Amino acid sequence: MDITTFKEFLKHDNLPVGLTVQQEALWYDGKGEWNKAHDLINDLDDRLSAHVHAYLHRKEGDLWNADYWYRRAGRQRPEKSLEEEWEDLVKTMQ
């Protein structure tokens, strides 16, 4: 799904059908529900989930924890805005 479609889904109150758990976490985060997003991703071990987890902790301001999850994802904390990182994450799941 492209970024424009994903952002359109944010205008609705109901979670779209057919999203992966990582997409669901980003949807909830996009709706301002950080805790719900974190709960979905918290216990997952794959690299994509670790990247979403890292992004969420970066957004929270917990950079030590974010850096731990970036390492688990095989990445470094990016030098871009949170919005740019969120969009990049959505785009990687197309």
NORQUI-V836427 format. One record per backbone hydrogen bond with DSSP energy under -1.0 kcal/mol. NH is the residue of the N-H (numbers start at 1). CO is the residue of the C=O. E is the energy in kcal/mol with one decimal. If there is no record, write none. Layout:
nh->[NH,NH]
co->[CO,CO]
e->[E,E]
This chain:
nh->[6,7,8,9,11,12,24,25,26,27,28,29,30,31,32,33,37,38,39,40,41,42,44,50,51,52,53,54,55,56,57,58,59,60,61,62,63,66,67,68,69,70,71,72,73,74,75,85,86,87,88,89,90,91,92,93,94]
co->[2,3,4,5,8,9,20,21,22,23,24,25,26,27,29,28,33,34,35,36,37,38,41,46,47,48,49,50,51,52,53,54,55,56,57,57,61,62,63,64,65,66,67,68,69,71,70,81,82,83,84,85,86,87,88,90,91]
e->[-2.3,-2.6,-1.8,-1.7,-1.6,-1.6,-2.6,-2.2,-2.0,-2.5,-2.8,-2.4,-2.5,-1.3,-1.8,-3.0,-2.3,-3.0,-2.6,-1.7,-1.3,-2.0,-1.7,-2.2,-2.1,-2.3,-2.8,-2.6,-2.6,-2.4,-2.2,-2.5,-2.6,-2.0,-1.1,-1.9,-1.4,-2.5,-2.9,-1.7,-2.0,-2.6,-2.3,-2.0,-1.6,-1.5,-3.1,-2.2,-2.8,-2.4,-2.5,-2.6,-2.4,-2.6,-2.0,-1.2,-1.5]
